[in-house]
Amino acid sequence: MNLPNSLTLSRIFLVPLLVVVLLTGRFEEREIWWGFIVFLTAALTDYFDGYLARKRQQVTTLGKLLDPIADKLLISSAFISLVALGIASAWMVVIIIGREFAVSGLRSIASAEGFTIDASKLGKSKMASQVVCISLLILGRRFPETFLYPAGRFLLWLVVVLAIVSMIHYFRRFWSQIDESIKYRKRRAYRRPIRILRRQRKGPTAAIDAGRAS
């Protein structure tokens, strides 16, 4: 356990607090500001845990596993809360969250096969756009006469497109790596009987050579 991993865990613990703040009582000014502060604080930990892990050379396997889980919990809970409040469209949120589950499943299979699928630049761009989109939608409900809510709705469409494109990109990376893993196992399975056969052939030959020498 180090500072970057502690920040990642704090992001997970902030998720239920965010849901409580947004969905407790009426969506009034106080809940809007507190919801925005809690969400922004949790989103900032996503930047700082990665930055500190690289700067202090504290990149760990635990951090690689927890970081995407914390991101998905934060984004999913925020979007579901916005759907419950009537701010975001349910079908768009289903696509976004469905993409998160699909990528998590791919990473689990990849881990079982012995390799990892790291976050791509496209996935990181999607994460940044999601944070800005949720922030604009929350503040846009407080200031409906401003450009904040329309900008948030536009970004929501962009997030849906990025979710689909990035999911296709992850699937392509997964299939290429899983294909290489299967080919490697087949080569090992093919070479093993050959090595055994060579050993068996060397055994009688060595015995004959020893008899001739005597």
N, CA, C and O of each residue as an XYZ file, in Angstrom:
856
protein
N       0.845     -1.191      0.000
C       0.000      0.000      0.000
C       0.880      1.241      0.000
O       1.744      1.386      0.865
N       0.673      2.130     -0.951
C       1.429      3.368     -1.057
C       0.466      4.516     -1.319
O      -0.748      4.318     -1.359
N       1.010      5.718     -1.496
C       0.160      6.899     -1.677
C      -0.709      6.824     -2.927
O      -1.901      7.118     -2.831
N      -0.182      6.444     -4.104
C      -1.061      6.332     -5.284
C      -2.207      5.344     -5.084
O      -3.341      5.622     -5.473
N      -1.917      4.191     -4.480
C      -2.991      3.220     -4.241
C      -3.992      3.724     -3.208
O      -5.180      3.409     -3.283
N      -3.510      4.511     -2.240
C      -4.421      5.106     -1.251
C      -5.371      6.095     -1.917
O      -6.548      6.159     -1.562
N      -4.871      6.863     -2.875
C      -5.734      7.791     -3.611
C      -6.776      7.028     -4.429
O      -7.928      7.449     -4.529
N      -6.363      5.912     -5.006
C      -7.312      5.098     -5.763
C      -8.415      4.555     -4.860
O      -9.589      4.568     -5.231
N      -8.039      4.079     -3.679
C      -9.044      3.584     -2.729
C      -9.962      4.698     -2.256
O     -11.157      4.478     -2.059
N      -9.408      5.907     -2.069
C     -10.250      7.034     -1.650
C     -11.291      7.352     -2.717
O     -12.403      7.770     -2.393
N     -10.940      7.157     -3.991
C     -11.914      7.394     -5.060
C     -13.062      6.393     -4.969
O     -14.214      6.739     -5.232
N     -12.751      5.165     -4.602
C     -13.801      4.159     -4.431
C     -14.710      4.519     -3.262
O     -15.927      4.364     -3.356
N     -14.133      4.997     -2.163
C     -14.921      5.348     -0.985
C     -15.770      6.600     -1.213
O     -16.771      6.798     -0.525
N     -15.382      7.445     -2.169
C     -16.162      8.648     -2.458
C     -17.399      8.356     -3.304
O     -18.298      9.192     -3.399
N     -17.447      7.182     -3.914
C     -18.579      6.846     -4.786
C     -19.908      6.832     -4.028
O     -20.838      7.513     -4.458
N     -20.047      6.086     -2.913
C     -21.343      6.125     -2.204
C     -21.683      7.505     -1.675
O     -22.860      7.863     -1.614
N     -20.671      8.303     -1.285
C     -20.935      9.661     -0.826
C     -21.513     10.507     -1.961
O     -22.418     11.311     -1.738
N     -20.996     10.327     -3.169
C     -21.520     11.065     -4.320
C     -22.977     10.724     -4.579
O     -23.790     11.614     -4.827
N     -23.313      9.437     -4.523
C     -24.694      9.008     -4.767
C     -25.626      9.565     -3.699
O     -26.726     10.020     -4.009
N     -25.188      9.530     -2.440
C     -26.014     10.045     -1.354
C     -26.256     11.542     -1.517
O     -27.375     12.017     -1.320
N     -25.221     12.280     -1.874
C     -25.354     13.732     -2.021
C     -26.304     14.078     -3.164
O     -27.140     14.971     -3.030
N     -26.175     13.368     -4.292
C     -26.995     13.706     -5.455
C     -28.436     13.241     -5.324
O     -29.344     13.912     -5.814
N     -28.663     12.105     -4.671
C     -30.001     11.514     -4.676
C     -30.755     11.671     -3.364
O     -31.900     11.230     -3.263
N     -30.145     12.287     -2.360
C     -30.841     12.493     -1.100
C     -31.614     13.808     -1.154
O     -31.026     14.870     -1.360
N     -32.915     13.738     -0.972
C     -33.727     14.946     -0.981
C     -33.925     15.480     -2.384
O     -33.704     14.777     -3.370
N     -34.337     16.716     -2.461
C     -34.543     17.356     -3.747
C     -33.221     17.859     -4.307
O     -32.269     18.125     -3.572
N     -33.191     17.982     -5.630
C     -31.973     18.426     -6.302
C     -31.889     19.950     -6.196
O     -32.190     20.668     -7.150
N     -31.484     20.420     -5.043
C     -31.417     21.848     -4.795
C     -29.987     22.342     -4.953
O     -29.073     21.587     -5.284
N     -29.827     23.640     -4.703
C     -28.525     24.266     -4.912
C     -27.451     23.630     -4.039
O     -26.329     23.416     -4.497
N     -27.778     23.328     -2.796
C     -26.787     22.772     -1.899
C     -26.298     21.423     -2.386
O     -25.092     21.178     -2.398
N     -27.212     20.531     -2.793
C     -26.825     19.223     -3.277
C     -26.036     19.323     -4.576
O     -25.135     18.522     -4.826
N     -26.382     20.323     -5.412
C     -25.666     20.492     -6.677
C     -24.202     20.807     -6.425
O     -23.313     20.174     -6.994
N     -23.956     21.799     -5.560
C     -22.576     22.195     -5.308
C     -21.789     21.097     -4.610
O     -20.642     20.836     -4.971
N     -22.391     20.449     -3.611
C     -21.683     19.379     -2.921
C     -21.447     18.194     -3.844
O     -20.389     17.567     -3.793
N     -22.418     17.884     -4.681
C     -22.230     16.811     -5.642
C     -21.109     17.114     -6.622
O     -20.301     16.246     -6.954
N     -21.074     18.357     -7.078
C     -20.008     18.759     -7.995
C     -18.645     18.682     -7.322
O     -17.680     18.224     -7.934
N     -18.553     19.125     -6.066
C     -17.274     19.105     -5.346
C     -16.805     17.673     -5.106
O     -15.634     17.355     -5.318
N     -17.720     16.812     -4.664
C     -17.347     15.417     -4.397
C     -16.902     14.727     -5.681
O     -15.898     14.016     -5.691
N     -17.650     14.936     -6.762
C     -17.297     14.288     -8.022
C     -15.959     14.799     -8.550
O     -15.125     14.011     -8.995
N     -15.751     16.109     -8.502
C     -14.499     16.670     -9.003
C     -13.313     16.201     -8.160
O     -12.240     15.926     -8.696
N     -13.504     16.111     -6.846
C     -12.433     15.613     -5.975
C     -12.070     14.174     -6.327
O     -10.893     13.825     -6.418
N     -13.090     13.344     -6.524
C     -12.838     11.949     -6.889
C     -12.158     11.851     -8.249
O     -11.264     11.026     -8.440
N     -12.580     12.692     -9.196
C     -11.976     12.657    -10.530
C     -10.523     13.110    -10.492
O      -9.698     12.590    -11.244
N     -10.199     14.063     -9.637
C      -8.807     14.533     -9.537
C      -7.881     13.457     -8.982
O      -6.705     13.400     -9.342
N      -8.411     12.604     -8.107
C      -7.564     11.517     -7.597
C      -7.159     10.569     -8.711
O      -6.122      9.912     -8.622
N      -7.977     10.493     -9.773
C      -7.636      9.645    -10.902
C      -6.380     10.166    -11.603
O      -5.559      9.378    -12.073
N      -6.231     11.476    -11.672
C      -5.038     12.059    -12.284
C      -3.818     11.926    -11.380
O      -2.736     11.548    -11.830
N      -4.005     12.241    -10.099
C      -2.858     12.295     -9.204
C      -2.313     10.917     -8.856
O      -1.109     10.771     -8.649
N      -3.180      9.892     -8.787
C      -2.636      8.568     -8.451
C      -1.724      8.046     -9.559
O      -0.683      7.450     -9.284
N      -2.118      8.273    -10.810
C      -1.254      7.862    -11.906
C       0.014      8.694    -11.996
O       1.098      8.170    -12.251
N      -0.132      9.998    -11.783
C       1.036     10.895    -11.839
C       2.049     10.548    -10.756
O       3.246     10.458    -11.027
N       1.573     10.355     -9.532
C       2.481     10.035     -8.428
C       3.096      8.649     -8.573
O       4.255      8.439     -8.217
N       2.313      7.698     -9.100
C       2.845      6.348     -9.280
C       4.004      6.342    -10.269
O       5.003      5.653    -10.064
N       3.862      7.116    -11.344
C       4.950      7.181    -12.326
C       6.132      7.986    -11.805
O       7.284      7.601    -12.004
N       5.851      9.103    -11.140
C       6.938      9.962    -10.658
C       7.738      9.292     -9.552
O       8.964      9.405     -9.521
N       7.062      8.597     -8.647
C       7.738      7.948     -7.518
C       8.095      6.496     -7.795
O       8.583      5.779     -6.921
N       7.838      6.072     -9.047
C       8.134      4.696     -9.448
C       7.463      3.690     -8.508
O       8.090      2.758     -8.006
N       6.169      3.917     -8.294
C       5.388      3.050     -7.412
C       4.229      2.399     -8.162
O       3.151      2.189     -7.606
N       4.470      2.085     -9.430
C       3.458      1.394    -10.222
C       3.407     -0.066     -9.766
O       4.404     -0.783     -9.858
N       2.262     -0.496     -9.283
C       2.105     -1.852     -8.753
C       0.985     -2.581     -9.484
O       0.155     -1.966    -10.153
N       0.980     -3.891     -9.344
C      -0.089     -4.695     -9.931
C      -1.429     -4.366     -9.294
O      -2.454     -4.329     -9.975
N      -1.420     -4.126     -7.977
C      -2.649     -3.745     -7.279
C      -3.208     -2.442     -7.842
O      -4.415     -2.314     -8.047
N      -2.331     -1.484     -8.089
C      -2.779     -0.214     -8.649
C      -3.359     -0.367    -10.045
O      -4.355      0.271    -10.384
N      -2.728     -1.221    -10.861
C      -3.240     -1.450    -12.213
C      -4.618     -2.091    -12.189
O      -5.436     -1.844    -13.075
N      -4.878     -2.917    -11.173
C      -6.181     -3.570    -11.067
C      -7.237     -2.647    -10.467
O      -8.379     -2.628    -10.927
N      -6.859     -1.876     -9.434
C      -7.827     -1.037     -8.738
C      -8.206      0.208     -9.530
O      -9.355      0.647     -9.468
N      -7.266      0.785    -10.270
C      -7.525      2.060    -10.945
C      -8.688      1.983    -11.926
O      -9.581      2.827    -11.849
N      -8.730      1.007    -12.858
C      -9.900      0.947    -13.747
C     -11.200      0.623    -13.023
O     -12.268      1.076    -13.433
N     -11.115     -0.165    -11.938
C     -12.327     -0.460    -11.161
C     -12.870      0.803    -10.515
O     -14.075      1.055    -10.546
N     -11.978      1.600     -9.927
C     -12.400      2.856     -9.290
C     -12.998      3.807    -10.312
O     -14.003      4.463    -10.038
N     -12.380      3.888    -11.503
C     -12.910      4.761    -12.554
C     -14.313      4.350    -12.964
O     -15.205      5.187    -13.097
N     -14.497      3.060    -13.163
C     -15.800      2.567    -13.618
C     -16.871      2.770    -12.549
O     -18.006      3.122    -12.871
N     -16.523      2.552    -11.284
C     -17.490      2.783    -10.215
C     -17.900      4.249    -10.150
O     -19.081      4.564    -10.006
N     -16.931      5.135    -10.257
C     -17.224      6.567    -10.176
C     -18.101      7.023    -11.331
O     -19.130      7.664    -11.120
N     -17.695      6.692    -12.551
C     -18.437      7.142    -13.728
C     -19.824      6.514    -13.775
O     -20.804      7.200    -14.065
N     -19.915      5.212    -13.491
C     -21.215      4.541    -13.547
C     -22.176      5.105    -12.517
O     -23.337      5.366    -12.832
N     -21.708      5.298    -11.287
C     -22.587      5.824    -10.237
C     -23.036      7.245    -10.563
O     -24.186      7.606    -10.310
N     -22.133      8.055    -11.123
C     -22.504      9.435    -11.472
C     -23.551      9.454    -12.579
O     -24.537     10.184    -12.482
N     -23.350      8.665    -13.625
C     -24.304      8.645    -14.737
C     -25.652      8.076    -14.306
O     -26.696      8.588    -14.711
N     -25.643      7.021    -13.488
C     -26.910      6.450    -13.013
C     -27.664      7.468    -12.159
O     -28.889      7.561    -12.239
N     -26.939      8.226    -11.349
C     -27.583      9.266    -10.551
C     -28.193     10.337    -11.441
O     -29.283     10.835    -11.158
N     -27.494     10.698    -12.520
C     -28.029     11.707    -13.438
C     -29.264     11.197    -14.167
O     -30.175     11.972    -14.459
N     -29.305      9.891    -14.465
C     -30.511      9.315    -15.073
C     -31.670      9.369    -14.091
O     -32.792      9.709    -14.468
N     -31.403      9.033    -12.826
C     -32.455      9.077    -11.807
C     -32.994     10.483    -11.618
O     -34.161     10.661    -11.269
N     -32.158     11.479    -11.844
C     -32.577     12.868    -11.705
C     -33.163     13.438    -12.986
O     -33.569     14.600    -13.015
N     -33.214     12.640    -14.046
C     -33.789     13.102    -15.303
C     -32.889     14.031    -16.085
O     -33.377     14.789    -16.923
N     -31.575     13.998    -15.835
C     -30.653     14.890    -16.521
C     -30.044     14.221    -17.749
O     -29.817     14.883    -18.761
N     -29.777     12.922    -17.672
C     -29.163     12.181    -18.777
C     -30.137     11.127    -19.294
O     -30.983     10.626    -18.553
N     -30.002     10.798    -20.588
C     -30.856      9.789    -21.206
C     -30.409      8.394    -20.794
O     -29.214      8.098    -20.772
N     -31.372      7.540    -20.467
C     -31.046      6.207    -19.962
C     -30.341      5.360    -21.006
O     -29.390      4.651    -20.676
N     -30.787      5.415    -22.277
C     -30.190      4.555    -23.298
C     -28.729      4.921    -23.562
O     -27.916      4.050    -23.875
N     -28.397      6.201    -23.438
C     -27.014      6.614    -23.633
C     -26.136      6.117    -22.490
O     -25.004      5.687    -22.708
N     -26.662      6.179    -21.285
C     -25.914      5.707    -20.122
C     -25.749      4.188    -20.179
O     -24.716      3.670    -19.757
N     -26.734      3.476    -20.685
C     -26.624      2.024    -20.824
C     -25.466      1.661    -21.747
O     -24.715      0.728    -21.464
N     -25.318      2.393    -22.846
C     -24.211      2.135    -23.774
C     -22.877      2.396    -23.091
O     -21.941      1.609    -23.231
N     -22.788      3.499    -22.352
C     -21.530      3.857    -21.691
C     -21.151      2.813    -20.638
O     -20.013      2.345    -20.599
N     -22.113      2.453    -19.789
C     -21.814      1.488    -18.727
C     -21.614      0.088    -19.302
O     -20.777     -0.673    -18.816
N     -22.384     -0.250    -20.338
C     -22.196     -1.548    -20.984
C     -20.799     -1.701    -21.550
O     -20.209     -2.780    -21.495
N     -20.274     -0.614    -22.093
C     -18.899     -0.636    -22.599
C     -17.909     -0.913    -21.468
O     -16.943     -1.653    -21.655
N     -18.150     -0.319    -20.293
C     -17.255     -0.528    -19.156
C     -17.255     -1.995    -18.718
O     -16.202     -2.562    -18.427
N     -18.442     -2.602    -18.674
C     -18.517     -4.015    -18.302
C     -17.814     -4.889    -19.340
O     -17.127     -5.847    -18.985
N     -17.987     -4.560    -20.624
C     -17.364     -5.356    -21.677
C     -15.842     -5.293    -21.585
O     -15.172     -6.320    -21.695
N     -15.297     -4.110    -21.386
C     -13.846     -3.954    -21.289
C     -13.318     -4.648    -20.034
O     -12.248     -5.257    -20.061
N     -14.067     -4.554    -18.936
C     -13.651     -5.247    -17.711
C     -13.611     -6.760    -17.924
O     -12.705     -7.436    -17.438
N     -14.599     -7.287    -18.656
C     -14.592     -8.712    -18.962
C     -13.403     -9.108    -19.814
O     -12.805    -10.161    -19.594
N     -13.056     -8.275    -20.784
C     -11.891     -8.564    -21.618
C     -10.622     -8.573    -20.794
O      -9.762     -9.435    -20.978
N     -10.500     -7.616    -19.883
C      -9.296     -7.566    -19.050
C      -9.212     -8.771    -18.123
O      -8.121     -9.276    -17.859
N     -10.351     -9.234    -17.631
C     -10.339    -10.426    -16.770
C      -9.883    -11.657    -17.547
O      -9.080    -12.444    -17.047
N     -10.387    -11.826    -18.758
C      -9.969    -12.954    -19.590
C      -8.491    -12.832    -19.939
O      -7.754    -13.818    -19.909
N      -8.063    -11.614    -20.270
C      -6.653    -11.398    -20.607
C      -5.748    -11.726    -19.426
O      -4.684    -12.319    -19.601
N      -6.173    -11.340    -18.219
C      -5.384    -11.642    -17.032
C      -5.290    -13.148    -16.808
O      -4.238    -13.655    -16.418
N      -6.384    -13.860    -17.052
C      -6.356    -15.318    -16.914
C      -5.454    -15.964    -17.953
O      -4.899    -17.035    -17.711
N      -5.301    -15.320    -19.114
C      -4.440    -15.850    -20.169
C      -2.985    -15.451    -19.994
O      -2.117    -15.917    -20.731
N      -2.713    -14.581    -19.012
C      -1.325    -14.232    -18.728
C      -0.830    -12.949    -19.336
O       0.379    -12.718    -19.359
N      -1.723    -12.091    -19.837
C      -1.291    -10.800    -20.357
C      -2.288     -9.731    -19.922
O      -3.397    -10.044    -19.488
N      -1.889     -8.476    -20.042
C      -2.719     -7.361    -19.618
C      -3.038     -6.458    -20.800
O      -2.280     -6.382    -21.766
N      -4.178     -5.772    -20.704
C      -4.573     -4.782    -21.708
C      -4.538     -3.421    -21.031
O      -5.443     -3.079    -20.271
N      -3.511     -2.656    -21.301
C      -3.369     -1.347    -20.681
C      -4.332     -0.351    -21.302
O      -4.825     -0.539    -22.414
N      -4.586      0.715    -20.550
C      -5.472      1.766    -21.041
C      -4.846      2.465    -22.244
O      -3.668      2.823    -22.212
N      -5.620      2.658    -23.292
C      -5.122      3.331    -24.484
C      -5.357      4.834    -24.371
O      -6.060      5.299    -23.473
N      -4.759      5.586    -25.294
C      -4.967      7.037    -25.318
C      -6.432      7.370    -25.595
O      -6.968      8.348    -25.075
N      -7.069      6.543    -26.421
C      -8.489      6.762    -26.715
C      -9.335      6.560    -25.466
O     -10.283      7.306    -25.220
N      -8.984      5.539    -24.674
C      -9.717      5.301    -23.429
C      -9.525      6.428    -22.434
O     -10.464      6.812    -21.737
N      -8.291      6.970    -22.363
C      -8.032      8.090    -21.460
C      -8.780      9.339    -21.911
O      -9.276     10.098    -21.077
N      -8.866      9.560    -23.227
C      -9.638     10.705    -23.739
C     -11.109     10.556    -23.391
O     -11.783     11.534    -23.068
N     -11.603      9.318    -23.461
C     -12.999      9.079    -23.099
C     -13.234      9.393    -21.627
O     -14.247      9.990    -21.265
N     -12.287      8.985    -20.778
C     -12.413      9.247    -19.351
C     -12.444     10.750    -19.079
O     -13.262     11.215    -18.285
N     -11.566     11.512    -19.726
C     -11.536     12.964    -19.528
C     -12.832     13.609    -20.013
O     -13.366     14.501    -19.355
N     -13.333     13.166    -21.149
C     -14.587     13.723    -21.666
C     -15.768     13.380    -20.768
O     -16.701     14.173    -20.640
N     -15.735     12.203    -20.145
C     -16.804     11.832    -19.216
C     -16.812     12.737    -17.987
O     -17.871     13.165    -17.526
N     -15.613     13.025    -17.460
C     -15.529     13.894    -16.285
C     -16.074     15.281    -16.606
O     -16.852     15.835    -15.830
N     -15.673     15.841    -17.737
C     -16.154     17.176    -18.128
C     -17.655     17.136    -18.391
O     -18.380     18.054    -18.006
N     -18.123     16.077    -19.046
C     -19.553     15.955    -19.367
C     -20.401     15.920    -18.102
O     -21.389     16.647    -17.996
N     -20.021     15.076    -17.138
C     -20.793     14.967    -15.891
C     -20.762     16.286    -15.125
O     -21.779     16.704    -14.573
N     -19.614     16.937    -15.089
C     -19.506     18.219    -14.390
C     -20.429     19.263    -15.013
O     -21.104     20.005    -14.300
N     -20.457     19.320    -16.343
C     -21.315     20.291    -17.029
C     -22.790     19.981    -16.817
O     -23.601     20.895    -16.664
N     -23.145     18.699    -16.808
C     -24.552     18.335    -16.607
C     -25.015     18.680    -15.196
O     -26.143     19.134    -15.002
N     -24.140     18.463    -14.207
C     -24.498     18.795    -12.827
C     -24.681     20.307    -12.669
O     -25.680     20.769    -12.119
N     -23.707     21.060    -13.157
C     -23.798     22.519    -13.030
C     -24.885     23.091    -13.942
O     -25.496     24.112    -13.623
N     -25.124     22.429    -15.078
C     -26.159     22.917    -15.992
C     -27.550     22.843    -15.394
O     -28.422     23.632    -15.757
N     -27.770     21.907    -14.483
C     -29.068     21.834    -13.810
C     -29.253     23.020    -12.868
O     -30.374     23.485    -12.661
N     -28.164     23.502    -12.306
C     -28.225     24.663    -11.415
C     -28.378     25.962    -12.198
O     -29.043     26.891    -11.739
N     -27.760     26.031    -13.384
C     -27.828     27.239    -14.205
C     -28.398     26.882    -15.576
O     -27.651     26.832    -16.553
N     -29.693     26.635    -15.667
C     -30.289     26.187    -16.934
C     -30.276     27.241    -18.026
O     -30.386     26.916    -19.208
N     -30.142     28.515    -17.634
C     -30.160     29.571    -18.639
C     -28.817     29.759    -19.320
O     -28.717     30.537    -20.268
N     -27.796     29.078    -18.870
C     -26.457     29.211    -19.441
C     -26.206     28.122    -20.485
O     -27.082     27.312    -20.788
N     -24.984     28.126    -21.026
C     -24.595     27.148    -22.044
C     -24.166     25.818    -21.427
O     -23.879     24.874    -22.164
N     -24.113     25.715    -20.099
C     -23.536     24.549    -19.444
C     -24.293     23.267    -19.775
O     -23.679     22.267    -20.147
N     -25.611     23.285    -19.645
C     -26.381     22.069    -19.895
C     -26.341     21.653    -21.368
O     -26.119     20.473    -21.642
N     -26.546     22.576    -22.346
C     -26.405     22.167    -23.749
C     -25.013     21.626    -24.070
O     -24.872     20.672    -24.836
N     -23.991     22.237    -23.484
C     -22.628     21.737    -23.706
C     -22.464     20.342    -23.113
O     -21.799     19.490    -23.702
N     -23.068     20.108    -21.948
C     -23.010     18.786    -21.346
C     -23.724     17.739    -22.181
O     -23.251     16.609    -22.301
N     -24.875     18.114    -22.765
C     -25.595     17.178    -23.626
C     -24.800     16.850    -24.882
O     -24.791     15.708    -25.340
N     -24.129     17.863    -25.438
C     -23.288     17.618    -26.610
C     -22.141     16.673    -26.265
O     -21.841     15.748    -27.019
N     -21.504     16.912    -25.120
C     -20.410     16.037    -24.690
C     -20.905     14.626    -24.400
O     -20.163     13.658    -24.570
N     -22.158     14.508    -23.962
C     -22.709     13.181    -23.694
C     -22.780     12.368    -24.986
O     -22.470     11.177    -24.989
N     -23.188     13.009    -26.081
C     -23.168     12.336    -27.375
C     -21.745     11.945    -27.762
O     -21.507     10.851    -28.273
N     -20.805     12.852    -27.513
C     -19.405     12.557    -27.824
C     -18.890     11.380    -27.004
O     -18.147     10.542    -27.514
N     -19.283     11.318    -25.735
C     -18.860     10.216    -24.870
C     -19.406      8.886    -25.388
O     -18.700      7.878    -25.359
N     -20.642      8.872    -25.856
C     -21.226      7.645    -26.408
C     -20.432      7.169    -27.620
O     -20.141      5.980    -27.755
N     -20.084      8.108    -28.499
C     -19.302      7.749    -29.695
C     -17.922      7.214    -29.291
O     -17.465      6.197    -29.811
N     -17.262      7.917    -28.351
C     -15.944      7.467    -27.899
C     -16.018      6.110    -27.204
O     -15.104      5.295    -27.326
N     -17.110      5.872    -26.476
C     -17.272      4.580    -25.803
C     -17.343      3.443    -26.819
O     -16.724      2.396    -26.629
N     -18.098      3.652    -27.897
C     -18.225      2.605    -28.916
C     -16.904      2.391    -29.651
O     -16.477      1.257    -29.862
N     -16.264      3.494    -30.036
C     -15.004      3.396    -30.791
C     -13.912      2.761    -29.934
O     -13.187      1.882    -30.400
N     -13.794      3.205    -28.681
C     -12.754      2.654    -27.811
C     -13.014      1.183    -27.498
O     -12.069      0.408    -27.352
N     -14.291      0.788    -27.393
C     -14.604     -0.619    -27.146
C     -14.161     -1.480    -28.338
O     -13.617     -2.568    -28.151
N     -14.391     -0.996    -29.541
C     -13.934     -1.717    -30.730
C     -12.409     -1.827    -30.722
O     -11.849     -2.870    -31.060
N     -11.749     -0.739    -30.332
C     -10.284     -0.737    -30.266
C      -9.782     -1.765    -29.241
O      -8.821     -2.485    -29.511
N     -10.424     -1.837    -28.072
C     -10.022     -2.811    -27.055
C     -10.263     -4.240    -27.546
O      -9.443     -5.124    -27.300
N     -11.378     -4.470    -28.235
C     -11.653     -5.797    -28.758
C     -10.601     -6.223    -29.770
O     -10.185     -7.381    -29.785
N     -10.170     -5.292    -30.614
C      -9.136     -5.625    -31.603
C      -7.813     -5.965    -30.920
O      -7.142     -6.921    -31.308
N      -7.435     -5.182    -29.904
C      -6.205     -5.476    -29.169
C      -6.305     -6.814    -28.446
O      -5.341     -7.578    -28.395
N      -7.479     -7.087    -27.890
C      -7.662     -8.344    -27.161
C      -7.519     -9.535    -28.099
O      -6.808    -10.489    -27.782
N      -8.188     -9.491    -29.251
C      -8.156    -10.633    -30.159
C      -6.766    -10.851    -30.729
O      -6.355    -11.991    -30.945
N      -6.023     -9.748    -30.981
C      -4.667     -9.915    -31.493
C      -3.765    -10.567    -30.449
O      -2.958    -11.435    -30.779
N      -3.901    -10.151    -29.188
C      -3.054    -10.723    -28.138
C      -3.474    -12.142    -27.781
O      -2.621    -12.997    -27.542
N      -4.772    -12.401    -27.742
C      -5.223    -13.750    -27.426
C      -4.855    -14.712    -28.549
O      -4.589    -15.887    -28.298
N      -4.839    -14.221    -29.789
C      -4.427    -15.046    -30.914
C      -2.949    -15.408    -30.802
O      -2.565    -16.548    -31.066
N      -2.115    -14.434    -30.409
C      -0.697    -14.720    -30.214
C      -0.483    -15.700    -29.060
O       0.397    -16.558    -29.124
N      -1.290    -15.569    -28.006
C      -1.174    -16.480    -26.865
C      -1.541    -17.906    -27.256
O      -0.872    -18.853    -26.843
N      -2.601    -18.069    -28.050
C      -3.019    -19.403    -28.487
C      -1.966    -20.020    -29.406
O      -1.656    -21.207    -29.295
N      -1.417    -19.207    -30.315
C      -0.377    -19.721    -31.216
C       0.859    -20.156    -30.439
O       1.492    -21.157    -30.774
N       1.201    -19.388    -29.390
C       2.367    -19.734    -28.580
C       2.151    -21.059    -27.859
O       3.056    -21.891    -27.797
N       0.947    -21.257    -27.311
C       0.661    -22.519    -26.626
C       0.672    -23.701    -27.600
O       1.110    -24.798    -27.254
N       0.186    -23.463    -28.822
C       0.192    -24.537    -29.814
C       1.627    -24.909    -30.201
O       1.951    -26.084    -30.372
N       2.481    -23.884    -30.338
C       3.872    -24.185    -30.675
C       4.550    -24.984    -29.569
O       5.313    -25.911    -29.838
N       4.262    -24.612    -28.314
C       4.844    -25.358    -27.195
C       4.316    -26.789    -27.168
O       5.075    -27.736    -26.957
N       3.000    -26.939    -27.384
C       2.412    -28.280    -27.380
C       2.961    -29.134    -28.520
O       3.075    -30.352    -28.388
N       3.302    -28.489    -29.650
C       3.839    -29.237    -30.788
C       5.290    -29.623    -30.555
O       5.712    -30.714    -30.937
N       6.058    -28.732    -29.928
C       7.484    -28.992    -29.724
C       7.745    -29.987    -28.594
O       8.774    -30.663    -28.596
N       6.840    -30.085    -27.640
C       7.078    -30.962    -26.497
C       7.188    -32.432    -26.898
O       8.129    -33.097    -26.466
N       6.259    -32.974    -27.714
C       6.435    -34.383    -28.123
C       7.718    -34.602    -28.912
O       8.333    -35.664    -28.814
N       8.127    -33.604    -29.694
C       9.359    -33.741    -30.477
C      10.561    -33.851    -29.547
O      11.454    -34.668    -29.773
N      10.584    -33.019    -28.492
C      11.692    -33.088    -27.550
C      11.725    -34.436    -26.828
O      12.791    -35.008    -26.600
N      10.533    -34.932    -26.472
C      10.463    -36.231    -25.795
C      10.964    -37.337    -26.724
O      11.699    -38.229    -26.300
N      10.552    -37.267    -28.014
C      10.978    -38.280    -28.979
C      12.491    -38.240    -29.181
O      13.128    -39.285    -29.308
N      13.055    -37.062    -29.211
C      14.512    -36.941    -29.366
C      15.248    -37.539    -28.174
O      16.278    -38.196    -28.327
N      14.700    -37.299    -26.979
C      15.329    -37.887    -25.797
C      15.282    -39.409    -25.832
O      16.238    -40.090    -25.464
N      14.126    -39.928    -26.291
C      13.988    -41.379    -26.370
C      14.963    -41.977    -27.385
O      15.499    -43.066    -27.179
N      15.184    -41.258    -28.474
C      16.120    -41.742    -29.488
C      17.564    -41.644    -29.001
O      18.398    -42.485    -29.333
N      17.844    -40.626    -28.225
C      19.198    -40.461    -27.728
C      19.555    -41.537    -26.704
O      20.722    -41.897    -26.553
N      18.533    -42.050    -25.999
C      18.793    -43.059    -24.978
C      19.416    -44.319    -25.543
O      20.505    -44.690    -25.105
N      18.774    -45.015    -26.513
C      19.372    -46.226    -27.091
C      20.688    -45.945    -27.791
O      21.609    -46.759    -27.710
N      20.803    -44.826    -28.472
C      22.042    -44.487    -29.169
C      23.197    -44.346    -28.205
O      24.306    -44.811    -28.469
N      22.925    -43.689    -27.066
C      23.974    -43.529    -26.063
C      24.396    -44.873    -25.493
O      25.576    -45.093    -25.222
N      23.420    -45.787    -25.308
C      23.744    -47.118    -24.772
C      24.599    -47.915    -25.756
O      25.531    -48.607    -25.346
N      24.283    -47.821    -27.081
C      25.071    -48.524    -28.097
C      26.484    -47.987    -28.163
O      27.449    -48.745    -28.253
N      26.596    -46.655    -28.117
C      27.924    -46.046    -28.150
C      28.763    -46.473    -26.941
O      29.967    -46.701    -27.057
N      28.117    -46.574    -25.795
C      28.840    -46.978    -24.584
C      29.314    -48.433    -24.708
O      30.407    -48.772    -24.255
N      28.473    -49.305    -25.335
C      28.866    -50.697    -25.508
C      30.031    -50.835    -26.482
O      30.929    -51.650    -26.267
N      30.020    -50.047    -27.546
C      31.129    -50.098    -28.486
C      32.425    -49.638    -27.849
O      33.494    -50.190    -28.109
N      32.314    -48.623    -27.013
C      33.522    -48.099    -26.361
C      34.128    -49.135    -25.427
O      35.347    -49.187    -25.268
N      33.287    -49.962    -24.808
C      33.799    -50.973    -23.893
C      34.414    -52.147    -24.665
O      34.900    -53.100    -24.056
